[in-house]
């Protein structure tokens, strides 16, 4: 017995297509062949670039440290109405949007450098950029937290709605002035 692979057609301009499972799916033709489904949020199309983070002009910044690289380098998120309130609103809107993530198609073929929504097991939603892909493991950079890259299961990625790409990445790597002499001191580095 030979199985014939279904012919996939792209009736839209995107290079990518989403293949839907055959069972109970209206996207399957009467012959049982998969049809190409236009992707949500223009998958495969170029994403808009995030705006640059506008830094305060004040001499003193109110910050939240999201990651410590060393005694002189940290990743921060700015606090204040212009920053944290807008960011919290974005996250709340994303959590509502991706609340039932099972209704939003999973990303099948992540693209390195592309931004996605990562829906974690605890229902947290984050904006991420894919750094590398190895099988079903996807290494991502959390754009609003910074720090090290985190490896996620491919099933946690969803296409990100373009409305969530209008706010600049909130993580900013900075150097702490005046602490350079402690960078080489192993006692402080170990802490």
Protein Blocks (a to p, Z undefined) as FASTA:
>chain_A
ZZdddddddfbfbfbdcdddfbhpakbcfkopacddddehhihiacdddddddddfbfbd
cdddfbdfblmbccdddedjklmmmmmmmmmmmmmmmmmmmlpccdfbdcehiacddddf
kopacddddfbdehjaccdddfkngpadddddfklpccddfklmmbccfbdcdddehilm
mmmmmklmmZZ
